[in-house]
Structures are given as C-alpha cells and as structure tokens.
Amino acid sequence: MLSPKITHLLELIKASITCTNESTLTEAINWPAIFHISKRQGVSALLLDAIEKLPSEQRPPKALLLQWIGHAAMIERMYAKHEQQITSLAQFLKQRDIPMLLLKGYGCSLCYPRPEHRPTGDIDIYLFGRQNEVDTFVEEELGINVHREYHKHSTFCYHGVEVENHAKFIDDVSHKSNIRFEQTLMQVLQKHECLSSPIDNVLLPSPTFNALFLLRHTGEHFASNEITLRHVLDVGTFFTNNSSTIDWQTVFDIYAEERMLDFFNAIATICVEYLGMNAACFASDDRHYVYHYDLPLANQMLSDIFKEKESLPMSTTGIDTACKKITYAIGKTRRWWRNRWKYKIVYNENLIESFWWLARNRMK
C-alpha cells in the first residue's frame, strides 16, 4: 500500500507527464515531504510543472514554493550548460570526422514534455571504436586529463561537465550475462540505423537499441539499489514517444532470452497504472507483442524505489584494512541476499553463479 505522500507525488507526475489539468489531490498534502522525496527521486522540476496548474489554495506554502522554483531554475541552468557542452564537444569531434553517439541523458530528455526539467548528469558518448583516439586528442590538444581506470569507459571533465567516453555500453565485469548482452547491443547498433538529433554531429541510438539498452540500464540500477523514479520515467517516456518505430519482434525475443520480460511488464505497469501513460505504447502496433499487466510486482518495485537504502562502494578500491574489507564483504553479501528477487528479473543467471561472479570482481 502506497503512503499518501507517495500517492500525491505520483499524481503530480502524472499530471505533468500527461500535460493535464486534472487533479485528484486533497488539501491534506505534506508538501515539505514531497519536495524532499522529489529531489531524491530526480523529479522535483517535473512536479513544479504540475503544481503550476493547481488552484492557489492547493499549492505549497509561498516560502516552500519559492524554494522549489529556485531549485527548478538551477536544474534548467544545468541543462542549458549540459546542452552547450554537448554541442561544443560534438563540434570538436566533427573537425576530426568523428560522429558522436549520445547515450541516455540528453536523448532521454527529448522525450519529456519539458526536456530542461529532466536533471542532467554525465555526458555519455560512444565513438564507434575510436575511444582511445579521442582520449588522446582530448589530452594532447585540449590539455584535459583523461582517466582510464575503468574498463567500461574513460572519463574527463569538459568545461565543468563530466564526460564518459564508452568502450562498452554495459558493465560486463559485474555480471556474466552482461557479456552476452553487450554483444547483442553491438549487433543491434550495427543493424539499426542511428537517429539524428537537434545538435549537429550528435546521433541518438535507434529506438530498437534503446528499448534494450535503457531497460537493461534501469535494471542494473534497480538490482544495485540505485534506481530512482527518474529512471522509470526515462523508460516510460521513451516508449511513449518511440513505440511505433521499434522492432518489437527483436526486442521481445531478446527480453525473453535474457529473462527480462517480468521486469519490462512491471515497469510498463507502473507507467500505465500510476503515471497515466498509454498502455498501447508498451506494445507493437499489431498487438502481437504486448506487455502483461503485473500490479503486484509493480507495487513491489515502487515500494523498493522509495525505500531508504544502505549505500556501499562499488568495490574494495580505497578500503585499506583487512577488517574493513571483511565488513564490506559482509555488507555486500547481505545486500545481495535481500536483492536476489531483483537479480532474477534483470539477469539471466544462476543466483549462485551471479554471487560468485560479483564477489570475484568486487573484492579485487
């Protein structure tokens, strides 16, 4: 059973995403709590869009509303800076005849009613096998330090914005099944043409690629206790805007092969039941491939999304004593055991195999 404050928050998001003026909110709204939760869930600016449509007597107190508006304005400024640096980096690469494929982030924001109200993070790029070459350009021509410690991507700070220059799309060290899924994504990338974007020399993944990549990316955040409502909205708004151009047979075959259909069904159910999205957007036009309504799992996932969780480092790097490493291992094991139901709907792995694969790579 969802708490009143969570129910109110979801109603506000629904009004914002569907661009409606309808409101089922009562006067008993805990606005400070909703503001706090919305910031943690990455949806505070979206809520403000809905609040602006409310009658004055139903809005938050003036002092809190001003704080809310200020927070949304900060998100808008960060979005503008993010867009500016994407444009600048894309032009730097264009001069060297290197197209830039943009992952997540800005591309996801274009599916929102107001893109600038989706919080920004890193700039995630893929350069079609020219990652190392560009890292060298960045260091030698721009004088920017590039960090290459992580196998999945290198990182560098470009005019105040963190850039992740991907060699791979997903972490195929943490989970054995990700090795196969990474190969699948590469095959889909080659088969389905990328899309142009509003920014010159910036490409976006094909809808078929993103139907796979965004769901897997969200699943990884879910399994590792890092998911927020914003991740769910990224998936939901993507399908809302792109369902008619997805190769549903390919997507459903891979969902089934990778044991992700239950996760897809639960995400779709949340989007339809609580966020007002059209159920037809989670199915092929001929209705041959259709999501299955699963309210119990959707509610279980929603409850987990809003639950306060323990935060643990990605690995033992930086943990300097044997005692601390043992404590870390115990914490990781306990979290894995609590989250085993999540692994079952995200990764096509035997649970014991999954545990040992994680332990081997995280305890290095």
JOZI-V576663 format. One line per field, one symbol per residue. ss: DSSP state (H for helix, E for strand, C for the rest). burial: I if it has 16 or more other ideal C-beta (glycine too) atoms within 10 Angstrom, else O. A space follows every 50 residues. Layout:
ss: ???
burial: ???
//
This chain:
ss: CCCHHHHHHHHHHHHHHCCCCCCCCCCCCCHHHHHHHHHHCCCHHHHHHH HCCCCHHHCCCHHHHHHHHHHHHHHHHHHHHHHHHHHHHHHHHHCCCCCE EEECHHHHHCCCCCHHHCCCCCEEEECCCCHHHHHHHHHHHHCCCCECCC CCEEEEEECCEEEEEECCCCCCCCCCHHHHHHHHHHHHHHHCCCEECCCC CEEECCHHHHHHHHHHHHHHHHHCCCCCHHHHHHHHHHHHHHHHHCCHHH HHHHHHHCCCHHHHHHHHHHHHHCCCCCHHHHECCCCCCECCCCHHHHHH HHHHHCCCCCCCCCCCCCCCCHHHHHHHHHHHHHHHHHCHHHHHHHCCCC HHHHHHHHHHHHCC
burial: OOOOIIOIIIIIIIIIIOOOOOIOIOOOIOIOOIIOIIIOIIIIIIIIII IOIIOOOOIIOOOOIOOIOOIIOOIOOOIOOIIOIIOOIIOIIOOOOIOI IIIIIIIIIOIIOIOIIIIIOOIIIIIOOIIOOIIOIIOOOOOOOIOOOO OIIIIIOIOOIOIIIIIIIIIIIIIIIIOOIIOIIOOIIOOIOIIOIOIO IIIIIIIIIIIIIIIIIIIIIIIIIOIIIIIIIIIIIIIIOIIOOIIIOI IIOIIOOIOIIOIIIIIIIIIIIIIIIOOOIIIIOOOOIIIOOIOOIIIO IIOIIIOOOOOOOOOOOOIOOOOOOOOIOOOIOOOIOOIOOIIIIIIIIO OOOIIOIIOOOIOO
//
